[in-house]
Amino acid sequence: MGTHVTIRGWVESGDDGQVPLLREIAGAVAAGERRYRGGWTFPAGQPVWSTMAFFAAEGRAGCEESVRGMLRRVAALPAPAEDERVRGLFRVSHERDGATEWQLRDGTPRCVPAPPGHDYLDA
């Protein structure tokens, strides 16, 4: 049956101009990676200062490398101003290896241990 991994999280941007670029990346992934088609959600009419997009996918262990590559592209989106880079947080729950967090900040995705207080999300 194999080992599974679940990836879920969000990206936020302070500039609406980055959303079309994010949609373009998500669309390219959907066209090339059938497994992640529909993984991105872009809520309409967001009542916050930032614009947010959400992602969720589950697959066999190893699929996370493809998602990580996509998030590298998202994190590297050009910032319209110094303090308006794309930011994000993703929880990666691996059936065998446990959970990590992928943080998108300063133009780079970082992988850190997931806080144990969030383990209930993996049940």
All heavy atoms as an XYZ file, in Angstrom:
943
protein
N       0.825     -1.190      0.000
C       0.000      0.000      0.000
C       0.871      1.256      0.000
O       0.538      2.236     -0.615
C      -0.925     -0.021      1.198
C      -1.875      1.141      1.228
S      -3.083      0.810      2.494
C      -4.219      2.095      2.171
N       1.990      1.274      0.701
C       2.887      2.423      0.667
C       2.683      3.379      1.821
O       1.685      3.340      2.521
N       3.641      4.246      1.988
C       3.601      5.270      3.023
C       3.023      6.548      2.425
O       3.360      6.923      1.298
C       5.034      5.535      3.541
O       5.583      4.300      3.997
C       5.036      6.525      4.659
N       2.179      7.210      3.201
C       1.519      8.417      2.713
C       2.040      9.673      3.402
O       2.539      9.623      4.528
C       0.004      8.314      2.924
C      -0.644      7.389      1.951
N      -0.719      6.044      2.148
C      -1.225      7.633      0.765
C      -1.321      5.472      1.129
N      -1.639      6.435      0.269
N       1.871     10.784      2.697
C       2.219     12.098      3.227
C       1.061     13.046      2.921
O       0.423     12.942      1.870
C       3.558     12.605      2.620
C       3.450     12.806      1.138
C       4.024     13.856      3.305
N       0.767     13.910      3.869
C      -0.268     14.927      3.703
C       0.391     16.292      3.808
O       1.171     16.536      4.730
C      -1.363     14.796      4.787
O      -1.919     13.483      4.719
C      -2.456     15.820      4.604
N       0.065     17.171      2.875
C       0.614     18.523      2.869
C      -0.562     19.489      2.842
O      -1.441     19.376      1.989
C       1.498     18.758      1.628
C       2.592     17.702      1.572
C       2.074     20.175      1.639
C       3.323     17.653      0.246
N      -0.557     20.436      3.775
C      -1.625     21.430      3.784
C      -1.093     22.733      4.368
O      -0.263     22.730      5.273
C      -2.837     20.930      4.546
C      -2.536     20.421      5.926
C      -3.705     19.589      6.461
N      -3.422     19.134      7.790
C      -2.961     17.940      8.097
N      -2.718     17.071      7.143
N      -2.728     17.607      9.339
N      -1.565     23.814      3.822
C      -1.117     25.104      4.311
C      -1.620     26.246      3.459
O      -2.531     26.083      2.656
N      -0.994     27.398      3.630
C      -1.441     28.580      2.910
C      -0.279     29.493      2.567
O       0.791     29.415      3.138
C      -2.487     29.343      3.711
C      -1.920     30.091      4.885
C      -1.478     31.395      4.899
C      -1.713     29.605      6.202
N      -1.012     31.727      6.149
C      -1.156     30.644      6.975
C      -1.944     28.371      6.817
C      -0.821     30.499      8.307
C      -1.614     28.234      8.160
C      -1.069     29.280      8.885
N      -0.564     30.356      1.610
C       0.353     31.405      1.186
C      -0.410     32.711      1.296
O      -1.602     32.771      0.967
C       0.784     31.192     -0.285
C       1.587     32.367     -0.798
C       1.570     29.913     -0.424
N       0.258     33.750      1.759
C      -0.390     35.058      1.787
C       0.506     36.104      1.156
O       1.731     35.989      1.184
C      -0.783     35.458      3.204
C       0.346     35.579      4.182
C      -0.149     35.896      5.574
O      -0.348     37.091      5.864
O      -0.332     34.954      6.352
N      -0.150     37.081      0.567
C       0.547     38.146     -0.120
C      -0.090     39.466      0.249
O      -1.313     39.566      0.352
C       0.450     37.932     -1.635
O       0.885     39.083     -2.308
N       0.730     40.480      0.426
C       0.213     41.814      0.710
C      -0.103     42.583     -0.553
O      -0.578     43.706     -0.497
N       0.142     41.988     -1.710
C      -0.046     42.672     -2.977
C      -0.882     41.811     -3.913
O      -0.511     40.674     -4.220
C       1.314     42.968     -3.609
C       1.168     43.690     -4.924
O       0.785     44.873     -4.896
O       1.430     43.076     -5.970
N      -1.999     42.337     -4.389
C      -2.873     41.583     -5.289
C      -2.193     41.231     -6.609
O      -2.613     40.313     -7.299
C      -4.153     42.365     -5.579
C      -5.080     42.429     -4.378
O      -4.933     41.595     -3.457
O      -5.951     43.315     -4.358
N      -1.137     41.946     -6.977
C      -0.436     41.673     -8.221
C       0.283     40.334     -8.225
O       0.604     39.802     -9.291
N       0.545     39.780     -7.048
C       1.217     38.484     -6.979
C       0.251     37.321     -7.200
O       0.671     36.226     -7.553
C       1.918     38.325     -5.637
C       3.103     39.261     -5.486
C       3.646     39.263     -4.084
O       2.887     39.277     -3.113
N       4.956     39.250     -3.960
N      -1.040     37.568     -6.999
C      -2.031     36.491     -7.128
C      -2.056     35.906     -8.543
O      -2.060     34.681     -8.694
C      -3.423     36.954     -6.660
C      -4.477     35.893     -6.925
C      -3.387     37.294     -5.182
N      -2.059     36.724     -9.613
C      -2.026     36.104    -10.950
C      -0.785     35.244    -11.170
O      -0.859     34.207    -11.824
C      -2.039     37.303    -11.900
C      -2.631     38.418    -11.115
C      -2.221     38.172     -9.680
N       0.350     35.661    -10.615
C       1.570     34.857    -10.742
C       1.429     33.542     -9.991
O       1.844     32.488    -10.472
C       2.773     35.638    -10.221
C       3.089     36.940    -10.948
C       4.186     37.706    -10.217
C       3.455     36.681    -12.386
N       0.829     33.595     -8.806
C       0.596     32.381     -8.026
C      -0.377     31.461     -8.760
O      -0.164     30.250     -8.840
C       0.064     32.744     -6.639
C      -0.233     31.603     -5.698
C       0.987     30.724     -5.484
C      -0.725     32.141     -4.368
N      -1.417     32.026     -9.339
C      -2.368     31.223    -10.122
C      -1.678     30.578    -11.327
O      -1.980     29.443    -11.683
C      -3.544     32.074    -10.598
C      -4.534     32.423     -9.525
C      -5.674     33.253    -10.141
N      -6.606     33.702     -9.158
C      -7.673     33.015     -8.752
N      -7.917     31.821     -9.256
N      -8.488     33.500     -7.837
N      -0.765     31.308    -11.930
C      -0.023     30.773    -13.073
C       0.816     29.565    -12.655
O       0.835     28.542    -13.342
C       0.872     31.872    -13.640
C       1.584     31.486    -14.913
C       2.422     32.640    -15.445
O       1.963     33.792    -15.394
O       3.541     32.361    -15.900
N       1.499     29.665    -11.521
C       2.294     28.544    -11.016
C       1.372     27.361    -10.697
O       1.642     26.226    -11.080
C       3.096     28.958     -9.770
C       4.202     29.942    -10.171
C       3.689     27.717     -9.074
C       4.899     30.596     -8.999
N       0.265     27.641    -10.013
C      -0.689     26.579     -9.663
C      -1.260     25.931    -10.920
O      -1.420     24.712    -10.986
C      -1.814     27.139     -8.794
N      -1.552     26.723    -11.938
C      -2.077     26.190    -13.193
C      -1.073     25.319    -13.913
O      -1.419     24.280    -14.474
N       0.191     25.727    -13.897
C       1.234     24.928    -14.542
C       1.405     23.598    -13.833
O       1.587     22.559    -14.466
C       2.554     25.699    -14.549
N       1.312     23.630    -12.511
C       1.417     22.386    -11.740
C       0.223     21.493    -12.052
O       0.369     20.302    -12.270
C       1.519     22.685    -10.228
C       1.387     21.409     -9.425
C       2.835     23.367     -9.919
N      -0.969     22.073    -12.104
C      -2.170     21.280    -12.392
C      -2.073     20.635    -13.773
O      -2.492     19.500    -13.960
C      -3.422     22.155    -12.304
N      -1.491     21.352    -14.734
C      -1.366     20.803    -16.087
C      -0.330     19.690    -16.151
O      -0.502     18.716    -16.878
C      -0.989     21.920    -17.062
N       0.739     19.814    -15.375
C       1.811     18.835    -15.451
C       1.735     17.725    -14.429
O       2.217     16.638    -14.648
N       1.139     17.998    -13.305
C       1.069     17.022    -12.205
C      -0.391     16.694    -11.922
O      -1.039     17.363    -11.128
C       1.705     17.607    -10.932
C       3.190     17.786    -11.014
C       3.928     16.483    -10.752
O       3.299     15.511    -10.292
O       5.131     16.457    -11.001
N      -0.918     15.714    -12.566
C      -2.334     15.375    -12.413
C      -2.710     15.121    -10.951
O      -3.830     15.349    -10.542
C      -2.678     14.164    -13.262
C      -2.484     14.416    -14.738
C      -2.870     13.207    -15.542
N      -4.280     12.871    -15.387
C      -5.261     13.360    -16.123
N      -4.997     14.206    -17.082
N      -6.508     12.996    -15.928
N      -1.745     14.653    -10.163
C      -2.042     14.326     -8.762
C      -2.476     15.535     -7.957
O      -3.195     15.410     -6.988
C      -0.807     13.734     -8.080
C      -0.329     12.459     -8.674
C       0.927     12.034     -7.982
N       2.019     12.896     -8.410
C       3.277     12.509     -8.473
N       3.605     11.308     -8.119
N       4.211     13.319     -8.881
N      -1.995     16.736     -8.329
C      -2.256     17.919     -7.505
C      -3.286     18.849     -8.115
O      -3.484     19.948     -7.644
C      -0.952     18.676     -7.243
C       0.104     17.750     -6.713
C       1.299     17.580     -7.376
C      -0.133     17.010     -5.560
C       2.260     16.707     -6.901
C       0.817     16.121     -5.084
C       2.008     15.985     -5.762
O       2.935     15.121     -5.292
N      -3.948     18.395     -9.177
C      -4.986     19.217     -9.783
C      -6.044     19.505     -8.721
O      -6.532     18.618     -8.049
C      -5.604     18.501    -10.975
C      -6.586     19.365    -11.719
C      -6.970     18.760    -13.032
N      -5.801     18.837    -13.916
C      -5.464     17.888    -14.766
N      -6.173     16.805    -14.853
N      -4.409     18.020    -15.535
N      -6.364     20.763     -8.553
C      -7.372     21.145     -7.574
C      -6.816     21.318     -6.177
O      -7.550     21.619     -5.253
N      -5.513     21.133     -5.988
C      -4.924     21.288     -4.658
C      -4.938     22.719     -4.151
O      -4.943     22.963     -2.964
N      -4.951     23.685     -5.081
C      -4.967     25.098     -4.712
C      -6.390     25.633     -4.667
O      -7.213     25.283     -5.498
C      -4.180     25.930     -5.718
C      -2.707     25.805     -5.556
C      -1.866     25.032     -6.295
C      -1.892     26.471     -4.592
N      -0.575     25.182     -5.850
C      -0.559     26.064     -4.810
C      -2.159     27.375     -3.565
C       0.498     26.519     -4.038
C      -1.100     27.839     -2.798
C       0.213     27.411     -3.030
N      -6.655     26.511     -3.709
C      -7.935     27.203     -3.598
C      -7.650     28.685     -3.437
O      -6.822     29.079     -2.613
C      -8.730     26.689     -2.376
O      -8.950     25.288     -2.529
C     -10.062     27.385     -2.252
N      -8.362     29.494     -4.204
C      -8.217     30.949     -4.155
C      -9.571     31.545     -3.787
O     -10.407     31.779     -4.659
C      -7.761     31.490     -5.514
C      -6.416     30.983     -5.938
C      -6.287     29.779     -6.613
C      -5.279     31.711     -5.662
C      -5.044     29.313     -7.010
C      -4.024     31.253     -6.049
C      -3.911     30.047     -6.722
N      -9.828     31.771     -2.498
C     -11.133     32.302     -2.093
C     -11.400     33.678     -2.711
O     -10.498     34.517     -2.801
C     -11.020     32.415     -0.576
C      -9.901     31.509     -0.201
C      -8.954     31.523     -1.364
N     -12.631     33.888     -3.123
C     -13.029     35.178     -3.685
C     -13.462     36.119     -2.559
O     -13.957     35.681     -1.527
C     -14.191     34.971     -4.654
N     -13.260     37.386     -2.759
C     -13.746     38.394     -1.813
C     -13.178     38.251     -0.418
O     -13.927     38.240      0.557
N     -11.884     38.141     -0.295
C     -11.268     37.944      1.015
C     -11.352     39.213      1.857
O     -10.908     40.270      1.417
C      -9.815     37.499      0.843
C      -9.721     36.186      0.110
C      -8.300     35.690      0.035
O      -7.525     35.843      0.955
N      -7.961     35.083     -1.080
N     -11.888     39.123      3.058
C     -12.075     40.307      3.902
C     -10.869     40.611      4.798
O     -11.017     40.922      5.974
C     -13.289     39.912      4.742
C     -13.133     38.444      4.926
C     -12.532     37.954      3.627
N      -9.670     40.487      4.275
C      -8.460     40.756      5.047
C      -7.536     41.638      4.209
O      -7.722     41.787      3.003
C      -7.743     39.450      5.461
C      -8.572     38.636      6.424
C      -7.400     38.618      4.250
N      -6.526     42.199      4.825
C      -5.575     43.049      4.105
C      -4.737     42.237      3.139
O      -4.357     42.703      2.082
C      -4.656     43.769      5.095
C      -5.383     44.764      5.922
C      -5.702     44.647      7.246
C      -5.923     46.021      5.498
N      -6.398     45.745      7.672
C      -6.536     46.609      6.616
C      -5.934     46.700      4.294
C      -7.163     47.841      6.550
C      -6.554     47.931      4.235
C      -7.151     48.483      5.345
N      -4.406     41.028      3.517
C      -3.603     40.162      2.662
C      -4.512     39.328      1.778
O      -5.666     39.090      2.098
C      -2.760     39.217      3.519
O      -1.853     39.941      4.298
N      -3.965     38.872      0.668
C      -4.665     37.934     -0.185
C      -4.087     36.557      0.104
O      -2.873     36.396      0.175
C      -4.452     38.295     -1.665
O      -4.928     39.622     -1.875
C      -5.210     37.357     -2.568
N      -4.965     35.570      0.288
C      -4.498     34.237      0.668
C      -4.919     33.187     -0.351
O      -5.951     33.308     -0.993
C      -5.035     33.867      2.039
C      -4.543     34.793      3.103
S      -4.938     34.163      4.728
C      -4.376     35.528      5.715
N      -4.089     32.165     -0.452
C      -4.386     30.982     -1.249
C      -4.059     29.778     -0.379
O      -3.121     29.814      0.423
C      -3.545     30.963     -2.516
N      -4.842     28.731     -0.515
C      -4.694     27.545      0.325
C      -4.370     26.338     -0.545
O      -4.798     26.249     -1.688
C      -5.983     27.304      1.116
C      -6.341     28.469      1.982
C      -7.134     29.502      1.498
C      -5.855     28.558      3.272
C      -7.444     30.599      2.288
C      -6.155     29.649      4.074
C      -6.949     30.675      3.571
N      -3.617     25.404      0.044
C      -3.211     24.205     -0.683
C      -3.369     22.993      0.221
O      -3.046     23.043      1.408
C      -1.747     24.309     -1.121
C      -1.265     23.098     -1.865
C      -1.536     22.937     -3.211
C      -0.554     22.105     -1.210
C      -1.092     21.812     -3.895
C      -0.115     20.981     -1.884
C      -0.386     20.834     -3.227
N      -3.840     21.892     -0.365
C      -3.914     20.625      0.362
C      -3.742     19.484     -0.639
O      -4.292     19.529     -1.741
C      -5.246     20.486      1.087
N      -2.941     18.508     -0.257
C      -2.732     17.329     -1.099
C      -2.310     16.168     -0.217
O      -1.728     16.353      0.850
C      -1.654     17.592     -2.148
N      -2.629     14.978     -0.676
C      -2.192     13.762      0.005
C      -1.718     12.802     -1.069
O      -2.318     12.708     -2.137
C      -3.345     13.150      0.792
C      -2.924     11.954      1.605
C      -4.044     11.459      2.502
O      -4.968     10.817      1.964
O      -3.992     11.712      3.702
N      -0.623     12.128     -0.782
C      -0.104     11.190     -1.769
C       0.901     10.246     -1.149
O       1.094     10.225      0.067
N       1.545      9.488     -1.992
C       2.576      8.562     -1.524
C       3.832      9.334     -1.152
O       4.123     10.373     -1.732
C       2.892      7.538     -2.595
C       1.753      6.581     -2.829
C       2.166      5.535     -3.844
N       1.022      4.699     -4.132
C       0.850      3.493     -3.601
N       1.744      2.991     -2.792
N      -0.210      2.790     -3.900
N       4.559      8.806     -0.187
C       5.826      9.427      0.214
C       6.683      9.636     -1.018
O       6.759      8.769     -1.892
C       6.532      8.551      1.241
N       7.319     10.767     -1.088
C       8.108     11.148     -2.248
C       7.436     12.236     -3.059
O       8.101     13.029     -3.721
N       6.100     12.319     -3.001
C       5.377     13.354     -3.746
C       5.691     14.739     -3.205
O       5.569     15.732     -3.917
C       3.877     13.103     -3.724
S       3.048     13.499     -2.161
N       6.150     14.802     -1.966
C       6.406     16.102     -1.352
C       7.524     16.867     -2.060
O       7.587     18.098     -2.006
C       6.671     15.989      0.150
C       7.881     15.208      0.546
C       7.657     13.716      0.743
O       6.725     13.142      0.140
O       8.442     13.126      1.486
N       8.413     16.153     -2.744
C       9.498     16.841     -3.449
C       8.964     17.696     -4.591
O       9.457     18.792     -4.841
C      10.541     15.837     -3.946
C      11.340     15.203     -2.824
C      11.928     16.233     -1.859
O      12.524     17.230     -2.321
O      11.782     16.049     -0.641
N       7.947     17.196     -5.277
C       7.327     17.972     -6.348
C       6.648     19.219     -5.783
O       6.756     20.308     -6.338
C       6.321     17.106     -7.099
O       5.676     17.847     -8.095
N       5.948     19.059     -4.664
C       5.272     20.199     -4.025
C       6.309     21.191     -3.516
O       6.150     22.405     -3.661
C       4.341     19.726     -2.892
C       3.722     20.918     -2.167
C       3.254     18.809     -3.444
N       7.393     20.703     -2.956
C       8.449     21.598     -2.456
C       9.032     22.429     -3.610
O       9.300     23.614     -3.462
C       9.557     20.805     -1.773
C      10.550     21.700     -1.055
C      11.759     20.958     -0.541
N      11.505     19.675      0.048
C      11.731     19.372      1.324
N      12.230     20.267      2.131
N      11.493     18.165      1.766
N       9.211     21.823     -4.766
C       9.693     22.560     -5.931
C       8.730     23.661     -6.337
O       9.144     24.776     -6.681
N       7.441     23.343     -6.300
C       6.432     24.348     -6.617
C       6.500     25.497     -5.616
O       6.447     26.672     -5.986
C       5.041     23.702     -6.593
C       3.903     24.691     -6.685
S       2.276     23.931     -6.448
C       2.447     23.119     -4.880
N       6.651     25.180     -4.340
C       6.697     26.217     -3.309
C       7.969     27.056     -3.409
O       7.954     28.232     -3.031
C       6.535     25.603     -1.924
C       5.160     24.989     -1.668
C       5.098     24.363     -0.289
C       4.050     26.023     -1.842
N       9.046     26.488     -3.921
C      10.251     27.300     -4.173
C       9.928     28.395     -5.182
O      10.348     29.538     -5.046
C      11.392     26.427     -4.702
C      12.173     25.741     -3.634
C      13.464     25.116     -4.216
N      13.841     24.010     -3.387
C      13.561     22.728     -3.619
N      12.928     22.363     -4.709
N      13.932     21.788     -2.788
N       9.180     28.038     -6.214
C       8.779     29.021     -7.229
C       7.863     30.068     -6.626
O       7.984     31.254     -6.934
C       8.087     28.328     -8.396
C       9.019     27.448     -9.200
C       8.324     26.749    -10.349
N       7.700     27.708    -11.233
C       6.699     27.395    -12.081
N       6.243     26.153    -12.128
N       6.173     28.303    -12.866
N       6.940     29.646     -5.774
C       6.018     30.582     -5.127
C       6.791     31.535     -4.215
O       6.590     32.755     -4.247
C       4.937     29.817     -4.334
C       4.124     30.761     -3.458
C       4.024     29.038     -5.280
N       7.689     31.001     -3.404
C       8.453     31.832     -2.465
C       9.309     32.855     -3.200
O       9.560     33.945     -2.676
C       9.332     30.954     -1.579
N       9.744     32.530     -4.410
C      10.629     33.413     -5.170
C       9.878     34.469     -5.981
O      10.515     35.249     -6.696
C      11.506     32.573     -6.093
N       8.554     34.518     -5.887
C       7.810     35.532     -6.636
C       8.367     36.917     -6.319
O       8.717     37.214     -5.173
C       6.324     35.489     -6.278
C       5.531     34.311     -6.829
C       4.125     34.289     -6.263
C       5.478     34.380     -8.352
N       8.446     37.778     -7.323
C       9.000     39.113     -7.091
C       8.142     39.909     -6.118
O       6.914     39.860     -6.176
C       8.999     39.748     -8.483
C       8.100     38.920     -9.322
C       8.031     37.560     -8.695
N       8.807     40.629     -5.245
C       8.109     41.454     -4.248
C       7.928     42.858     -4.808
O       8.890     43.460     -5.272
C       8.912     41.507     -2.965
N       6.702     43.396     -4.763
C       6.487     44.757     -5.248
C       7.143     45.798     -4.328
O       7.456     46.890     -4.753
C       4.974     44.903     -5.262
C       4.470     43.839     -4.356
C       5.480     42.746     -4.344
N       7.340     45.429     -3.090
C       8.023     46.295     -2.116
C       8.821     45.383     -1.191
O       8.557     44.182     -1.097
C       7.014     47.114     -1.320
N       9.773     45.950     -0.486
C      10.673     45.150      0.352
C       9.944     44.286      1.378
O      10.313     43.154      1.632
C      11.654     46.066      1.077
C      12.742     45.308      1.787
C      13.777     46.239      2.386
O      14.067     47.269      1.768
O      14.262     45.922      3.476
N       8.886     44.796      1.961
C       8.180     44.055      3.017
C       6.954     43.300      2.499
O       6.101     42.907      3.271
C       7.776     45.003      4.150
C       6.811     46.080      3.692
O       6.718     46.311      2.466
O       6.158     46.695      4.546
N       6.861     43.094      1.172
C       5.672     42.450      0.616
C       5.980     41.142     -0.101
O       5.320     40.778     -1.051
C       4.949     43.419     -0.329
C       4.324     44.573      0.407
C       3.521     45.482     -0.510
O       3.614     45.342     -1.750
O       2.809     46.331      0.024
N       6.965     40.422      0.369
C       7.233     39.098     -0.208
C       6.110     38.151      0.194
O       5.458     38.323      1.213
C       8.564     38.568      0.309
C       9.749     39.338     -0.282
C      10.988     38.512     -0.209
N      11.008     37.517     -1.249
C      11.663     37.651     -2.395
N      12.312     38.745     -2.656
N      11.662     36.691     -3.285
N       5.934     37.135     -0.617
C       4.972     36.084     -0.303
C       5.418     35.396      0.989
O       6.606     35.140      1.188
C       4.899     35.076     -1.469
C       4.077     33.870     -1.097
C       4.342     35.735     -2.709
N       4.470     35.110      1.862
C       4.728     34.381      3.109
C       3.811     33.160      3.133
O       2.737     33.185      2.560
C       4.407     35.253      4.328
C       5.184     36.536      4.386
C       4.640     37.478      5.470
N       3.251     37.888      5.314
C       2.805     38.808      4.467
N       3.617     39.394      3.632
N       1.534     39.136      4.438
N       4.238     32.120      3.843
C       3.369     30.959      3.915
C       3.815     29.968      4.968
O       4.938     30.041      5.484
N       2.914     29.060      5.285
C       3.183     28.010      6.265
C       2.472     26.747      5.822
O       1.277     26.772      5.498
C       2.683     28.435      7.649
C       2.867     27.418      8.770
C       4.357     27.202      9.045
C       2.167     27.905     10.033
N       3.211     25.639      5.796
C       2.665     24.351      5.382
C       3.069     23.291      6.387
O       4.211     23.259      6.840
C       3.199     23.963      3.992
C       2.680     24.846      2.912
C       3.232     26.099      2.704
C       1.624     24.445      2.126
C       2.743     26.941      1.724
C       1.128     25.275      1.140
C       1.690     26.522      0.940
N       2.132     22.427      6.730
C       2.431     21.282      7.596
C       2.528     20.058      6.700
O       1.615     19.772      5.911
C       1.348     21.080      8.643
C       1.688     19.926      9.584
C       0.721     19.873     10.744
N       1.032     18.764     11.625
C       1.827     18.825     12.673
N       2.404     19.964     12.978
N       2.037     17.770     13.439
N       3.630     19.361      6.811
C       3.874     18.155      6.027
C       3.889     16.987      6.999
O       4.786     16.871      7.831
C       5.214     18.257      5.259
C       5.426     17.024      4.412
C       5.244     19.527      4.414
N       2.873     16.141      6.908
C       2.719     15.010      7.832
C       3.062     13.726      7.103
O       2.331     13.287      6.208
C       1.281     14.946      8.355
O       0.916     16.169      8.956
N       4.182     13.146      7.487
C       4.674     11.919      6.862
C       4.307     10.765      7.781
O       4.603     10.795      8.973
C       6.191     12.023      6.677
C       6.771     10.971      5.810
N       6.983      9.683      6.238
C       7.207     11.027      4.531
C       7.522      8.986      5.259
N       7.672      9.778      4.215
N       3.666      9.754      7.238
C       3.191      8.604      8.016
C       4.294      7.950      8.841
O       4.068      7.550      9.974
C       2.601      7.574      7.045
C       1.287      7.028      7.450
C       0.727      6.116      6.373
O       1.478      5.588      5.518
O      -0.488      5.932      6.402
N       5.465      7.858      8.296
C       6.558      7.167      8.967
C       7.543      8.121      9.647
O       8.004      7.875     10.748
C       7.306      6.289      7.961
C       8.323      5.372      8.620
C       8.926      4.373      7.659
N       7.868      3.536      7.101
C       7.888      3.003      5.886
N       8.904      3.213      5.091
N       6.917      2.248      5.466
N       7.872      9.234      8.991
C       8.915     10.146      9.482
C       8.413     11.258     10.390
O       9.207     12.056     10.881
C       9.667     10.769      8.301
C      10.368      9.724      7.452
O      10.618      8.608      7.970
O      10.659     10.018      6.285
N       7.095     11.369     10.571
C       6.554     12.428     11.425
C       6.286     13.700     10.635
O       6.225     13.695      9.411
N       6.140     14.805     11.357
C       5.711     16.060     10.733
C       6.818     17.106     10.724
O       7.634     17.174     11.641
C       4.491     16.598     11.460
N       6.793     17.908      9.677
C       7.672     19.073      9.573
C       6.831     20.259      9.132
O       5.679     20.104      8.695
C       8.808     18.857      8.546
O       8.232     18.518      7.288
C       9.765     17.771      8.987
N       7.411     21.428      9.257
C       6.781     22.641      8.747
C       7.643     23.201      7.635
O       8.870     23.207      7.740
C       6.682     23.722      9.838
C       5.492     23.621     10.700
C       5.379     24.803     11.645
O       6.199     25.737     11.607
O       4.433     24.767     12.440
N       6.989     23.668      6.584
C       7.673     24.406      5.546
C       7.236     25.848      5.688
O       6.048     26.157      5.601
C       7.312     23.898      4.165
C       7.808     22.521      3.862
C       8.714     21.780      4.574
C       7.410     21.703      2.773
N       8.905     20.564      3.980
C       8.117     20.499      2.865
C       6.531     21.881      1.716
C       7.976     19.470      1.941
C       6.383     20.870      0.806
C       7.097     19.668      0.903
N       8.174     26.719      5.954
C       7.889     28.135      6.118
C       8.399     28.869      4.883
O       9.563     28.721      4.519
C       8.588     28.682      7.357
C       8.193     27.965      8.623
C       9.067     28.359      9.806
O      10.042     29.087      9.672
N       8.712     27.863     10.980
N       7.536     29.661      4.263
C       7.939     30.489      3.134
C       8.140     31.896      3.666
O       7.182     32.540      4.110
C       6.862     30.507      2.046
C       6.860     29.372      1.038
C       6.762     28.031      1.708
C       5.790     29.562      0.025
N       9.387     32.339      3.661
C       9.671     33.698      4.120
C      10.997     34.161      3.530
O      11.882     33.349      3.261
C       9.688     33.790      5.636
C      10.628     32.841      6.310
C      10.522     32.967      7.805
N      11.288     31.927      8.438
C      11.747     32.000      9.649
N      11.503     33.049     10.382
N      12.437     31.010     10.153
N      11.073     35.450      3.326
C      12.283     36.063      2.765
C      12.675     35.451      1.420
O      13.854     35.343      1.102
C      13.456     35.959      3.746
C      13.134     36.584      5.091
O      12.446     37.624      5.101
O      13.558     36.026      6.116
N      11.698     34.995      0.647
C      11.975     34.455     -0.675
C      12.476     33.026     -0.706
O      12.859     32.525     -1.754
N      12.461     32.353      0.458
C      13.012     31.003      0.543
C      12.109     30.100      1.373
O      11.637     30.506      2.424
C      14.394     31.049      1.231
O      15.206     32.004      0.563
C      15.070     29.701      1.197
N      11.872     28.864      0.930
C      11.181     27.902      1.802
C      12.178     27.293      2.793
O      13.304     26.964      2.417
C      10.646     26.852      0.841
C      11.427     27.007     -0.412
C      12.068     28.357     -0.414
N      11.769     27.194      4.029
C      12.609     26.582      5.068
C      11.852     25.409      5.662
O      10.661     25.487      5.903
C      12.897     27.601      6.163
C      13.726     28.761      5.686
C      14.029     29.706      6.847
N      14.988     30.688      6.428
C      14.686     31.943      6.149
N      13.448     32.356      6.264
N      15.629     32.791      5.760
N      12.573     24.339      5.930
C      11.988     23.151      6.549
C      12.452     23.095      7.999
O      13.659     23.095      8.263
C      12.425     21.902      5.792
S      11.729     20.387      6.454
N      11.497     23.073      8.932
C      11.814     23.026     10.358
C      10.953     21.950     11.021
O       9.915     21.559     10.481
C      11.574     24.400     11.047
C      12.458     25.475     10.426
C      10.117     24.798     10.977
N      11.353     21.456     12.197
C      10.510     20.488     12.902
C       9.152     21.115     13.233
O       9.066     22.295     13.570
C      11.289     20.191     14.183
C      12.697     20.573     13.871
C      12.622     21.709     12.904
N       8.112     20.324     13.113
C       6.766     20.816     13.433
C       6.588     20.882     14.950
O       7.076     20.005     15.673
C       5.723     19.886     12.836
N       5.905     21.929     15.439
C       5.662     22.020     16.873
C       4.830     20.830     17.367
O       3.838     20.475     16.747
C       4.871     23.313     17.046
C       4.978     24.047     15.759
C       5.314     23.034     14.720
N       5.215     20.197     18.470
C       4.470     19.038     18.951
C       3.029     19.374     19.342
O       2.176     18.495     19.321
C       5.277     18.555     20.155
C       6.242     19.641     20.478
C       6.387     20.501     19.281
N       2.756     20.623     19.643
C       1.395     21.010     20.007
C       0.402     20.892     18.872
O      -0.803     20.939     19.088
N       0.891     20.713     17.646
C       0.030     20.575     16.502
C      -0.121     19.123     16.038
O      -0.659     18.866     14.966
C       0.544     21.426     15.349
C       0.515     22.892     15.638
N       1.250     23.798     14.932
C      -0.149     23.614     16.587
C       1.037     25.005     15.407
N       0.194     24.914     16.417
N       0.356     18.190     16.848
C       0.292     16.775     16.462
C      -1.137     16.273     16.290
O      -1.363     15.302     15.573
C       1.016     15.901     17.492
C       2.522     16.064     17.424
O       3.011     16.638     16.422
O       3.204     15.625     18.376
N      -2.090     16.928     16.924
C      -3.480     16.483     16.804
C      -3.963     16.559     15.345
O      -4.901     15.877     14.960
C      -4.389     17.339     17.708
C      -4.589     18.740     17.227
C      -5.684     19.073     16.443
C      -3.689     19.752     17.536
C      -5.861     20.361     15.977
C      -3.854     21.035     17.091
C      -4.949     21.348     16.314
O      -5.130     22.621     15.867
N      -3.301     17.379     14.535
C      -3.683     17.501     13.121
C      -3.369     16.239     12.322
O      -3.879     16.055     11.233
C      -2.964     18.702     12.489
C      -3.374     20.053     13.042
C      -2.416     21.131     12.560
C      -4.808     20.385     12.644
N      -2.501     15.394     12.855
C      -2.080     14.197     12.135
C      -2.863     12.953     12.501
O      -2.600     11.879     11.973
C      -0.591     13.925     12.405
C       0.264     15.105     11.997
O      -0.073     15.770     11.006
O       1.268     15.373     12.675
N      -3.824     13.073     13.374
C      -4.587     11.904     13.831
C      -5.520     11.383     12.779
O      -5.931     12.009     11.889
C      -5.383     12.243     15.082
